[in-house]
Amino acid sequence: MKKHLIVAAVIATAFAAALGSFLLFSPGDRDGGVDVQPAAEALPVRDTSHRLTELDKSELTVVEFLDFECEACGAMYPVVERLREEYGDRVTFVARYFPMPGHSNGDLAARTAEAAARQGKFEEMYTKLFTTQKEWGESQEWKQSVFREYAKQLGLNIGRFDTDLADPEMAGRVQDDQSDGLGLGVQGTPTFFVDGTKIQTPGSYEAFKALIDDRLSN
């Protein structure tokens, strides 16, 4: 019980730390002055979205709009991983990019994950970015050299990684996720959708599991 309370407290603290960014959000506040507009026909998940698991027998889809630099997302990462292990092929988990203003490396981290995806290593980079978040997050320094080192550790072709990271289509891919998020009413991270319906982010593994169990039973 004590362990569960500590986990819940960590998540709650992270949410509070991230709330300031939530309240400052507006489409025109993106780094680099990019004005991301809401998608006219926004969807929680698309064919191009990154599924952490490809499941033929999935009964439910959980989509997370996330920022790799967001502390609340970092706090939810082990919860999502535990849920993935718990439900196996019954639930599909999808990760979508939504870097927030005020995070100096949030957009770069998203593009790093997308560059890894082009070499078939999205999940590996997704894991790497969250498990190392404390080493690079909340820094005003540009962390491209750090992310490049992660790419090397994952065995990526570095020449191709560098080229892909600079590709304007990479930024566009991230903005497409943001555009869908805005069209769906996403204002902060993490924001979850369960079978297309936005939910209030559960404060613990047990609460999230209870929500999923309820949906699966209906």
Long-range contacts (C-beta under 8 A, 24 or more apart in sequence): 4-204, 4-205, 4-206, 7-79, 7-204, 7-205, 8-203, 8-204, 10-75, 11-72, 11-75, 11-76, 11-79, 11-203, 11-204, 12-203, 13-75, 14-71, 14-72, 14-74, 14-75, 15-72, 15-75, 15-201, 15-203, 17-71, 17-72, 18-70, 18-71, 18-72, 18-73, 18-100, 18-188, 18-189, 19-188, 20-102, 21-70, 21-100, 21-101, 21-102, 21-103, 21-188, 22-100, 22-187, 22-188, 22-189, 24-101, 24-102, 25-100, 25-101, 25-187, 25-188, 26-101, 27-182, 29-101, 30-99, 30-101, 30-107, 30-178, 31-99, 31-101, 31-104, 31-106, 31-107, 32-107, 34-171, 34-175, 36-175, 36-178, 36-179, 36-182, 37-179, 37-182, 38-179, 38-182, 38-183, 39-176, 39-179, 39-180, 39-182, 39-183, 40-183, 41-183, 42-179, 42-180, 42-181, 42-182, 42-183, 42-184, 43-180, 43-184, 44-94, 44-180, 44-184, 44-193, 44-196, 45-94, 45-96, 45-193, 46-180, 48-173, 48-176, 49-94, 49-95, 49-96, 49-177, 50-94, 50-95, 50-96, 50-113, 50-117, 50-122, 50-123, 50-126, 51-92, 51-93, 51-94, 52-84, 52-92, 52-93, 52-94, 52-95, 52-123, 52-126, 53-84, 53-89, 53-92, 53-93, 54-92, 55-89, 55-90, 55-91, 55-92, 56-89, 57-89, 57-90, 58-89, 58-90, 58-91, 58-92, 59-90, 59-91, 59-216, 60-87, 60-90, 60-91, 60-92, 60-194, 60-195, 60-212, 60-215, 60-216, 61-91, 61-92, 61-93, 61-94, 61-194, 61-195, 61-196, 62-91, 62-92, 62-93, 62-94, 62-192, 62-193, 62-194, 62-212, 63-93, 63-94, 63-96, 63-192, 63-193, 63-194, 64-93, 64-94, 64-95, 64-96, 64-190, 64-191, 64-192, 65-96, 65-97, 65-98, 65-177, 65-181, 65-186, 65-189, 65-190, 65-191, 65-192, 65-193, 66-95, 66-96, 66-97, 66-98, 66-189, 66-190, 67-97, 67-98, 67-99, 67-100, 67-103, 67-106, 67-109, 67-110, 67-189, 67-190, 68-99, 68-106, 68-109, 68-110, 68-113, 68-126, 68-129, 68-130, 68-133, 68-137, 69-99, 69-100, 69-103, 69-104, 69-105, 69-106, 69-109, 69-133, 69-136, 69-137, 69-138, 70-100, 70-103, 70-106, 70-189, 70-190, 71-133, 71-137, 71-138, 72-189, 72-190, 72-201, 73-130, 73-189, 73-190, 74-130, 74-133, 74-134, 74-137, 76-190, 76-201, 77-130, 77-131, 79-202, 79-204, 79-205, 79-208, 82-205, 83-205, 83-208, 83-209, 83-212, 86-209, 87-212, 90-216, 91-212, 91-216, 95-126, 96-177, 96-180, 96-181, 97-173, 97-174, 97-177, 97-178, 98-177, 98-178, 98-181, 98-186, 98-189, 98-191, 99-174, 99-178, 100-188, 100-189, 103-137, 103-138, 104-139, 104-140, 104-141, 104-142, 104-143, 105-136, 105-137, 105-139, 105-142, 105-143, 105-147, 107-171, 107-174, 108-142, 108-143, 108-144, 108-147, 109-143, 109-147, 110-174, 110-177, 111-165, 111-170, 111-171, 111-174, 112-147, 112-150, 112-151, 112-165, 114-164, 114-170, 114-173, 114-174, 115-151, 115-156, 115-161, 115-164, 115-165, 115-170, 116-151, 116-154, 116-156, 116-161, 118-160, 118-164, 119-156, 119-157, 119-160, 119-161, 121-154, 121-155, 121-156, 124-154, 125-150, 125-151, 125-154, 128-153, 128-154
